[in-house]
């Protein structure tokens, strides 16, 4: 059975940085496209950005500049580096691993930015 697990969330002060990880495992699954999303309290889930197998990335306009997505294909893992964090970045961050028609979500990791 395939699992996708995020880690690295936590509490950080305004201006701080965090790096989230997302690892897919099980049944020989390796993802093609990976995506990071977030959902703030009372808001809809929104896209942070995507990364392809080759490492090409695209970001939502509001996420450009402070967020960087990368991946390590040898570990079947993708990362979300966040810097200069603000209280508005407080949310549950989710990753999604896609291979063909199969898309698997992680359970999410909480990021809280204190003012």
C-alpha positions in Angstrom: 0.0 0.0 0.0 1.3 3.4 -0.9 1.8 6.0 1.7 2.7 9.7 1.5 4.0 11.3 4.7 4.8 14.9 5.4 7.2 16.0 8.1 9.0 19.1 9.3 6.1 21.3 10.4 6.1 23.2 13.7 6.1 26.5 15.4 8.3 29.3 14.1 8.6 33.0 14.7 7.8 35.6 12.0 10.8 35.9 9.7 11.9 32.3 10.4 12.4 29.4 8.0 11.2 25.8 7.8 11.8 22.9 5.5 9.0 20.4 5.0 9.6 16.9 3.6 7.2 14.6 1.8 8.1 11.0 1.2 6.2 8.4 -0.8 6.7 4.7 0.0 5.2 1.3 -0.6 4.4 -1.0 -3.5 7.3 0.4 -5.6 5.5 3.7 -6.0 7.5 6.6 -7.3 5.8 9.8 -8.1 6.1 11.8 -11.3 4.6 15.2 -10.4 4.6 16.3 -6.8 2.6 19.2 -5.4 2.5 21.2 -2.2 -0.7 22.7 -1.0 -1.8 24.5 2.2 -5.1 25.1 4.0 -5.4 27.9 6.5 -8.1 27.9 9.1 -11.5 28.8 7.6 -10.1 28.9 4.1 -10.0 26.5 1.1 -7.0 24.5 0.3 -4.7 26.3 -2.1 -1.8 25.4 -4.3 1.7 26.3 -3.3 3.6 24.8 -6.2 4.4 21.8 -8.3 7.5 19.9 -9.3 8.0 17.5 -12.2 10.2 14.4 -12.4 13.0 16.5 -14.0 12.8 19.1 -11.2 11.0 21.8 -13.1 8.9 23.9 -10.7 5.9 26.2 -10.9 4.4 28.2 -8.1 1.2 30.0 -7.4 1.7 33.7 -7.9 1.3 34.5 -4.2 3.9 31.9 -3.3 6.7 33.1 -5.6 9.9 34.3 -3.9 9.7 32.8 -0.4 8.9 29.2 -1.2 11.2 26.7 -3.0 10.2 23.2 -4.0 12.9 20.6 -4.7 13.1 16.8 -4.8 15.4 13.9 -4.3 14.4 11.1 -6.7 16.7 8.6 -5.0 14.7 9.0 -1.8 11.3 9.5 -3.5 11.0 12.7 -1.5 10.2 16.2 -2.2 10.8 19.3 -0.1 9.3 22.7 0.5 11.7 25.3 1.8 10.0 28.3 3.3 11.7 31.4 4.4 10.7 34.8 5.8 7.6 33.2 7.2 4.6 35.4 8.2 1.6 34.7 10.4 -0.5 34.4 7.2 1.5 31.4 6.3 0.0 29.5 9.3 -1.8 26.5 7.8 -1.7 22.8 7.4 0.6 21.9 4.5 -0.2 18.9 2.4 1.7 17.2 -0.4 0.3 15.2 -3.2 2.2 12.6 -5.1 1.0 11.8 -8.7 1.9 8.9 -11.0 -0.2 8.5 -14.0 -3.8 8.5 -12.9 -2.9 7.8 -9.3 -2.8 10.7 -6.9 -2.1 10.2 -3.2 -2.3 12.9 -0.5 -0.4 13.0 2.7 -2.1 13.6 6.0 -0.7 17.1 6.3 1.7 18.8 8.7 0.9 21.9 10.8 2.9 25.1 10.4 2.3 27.9 12.8 4.0 31.2 12.5 3.9 33.4 15.6 3.9 37.2 15.5 
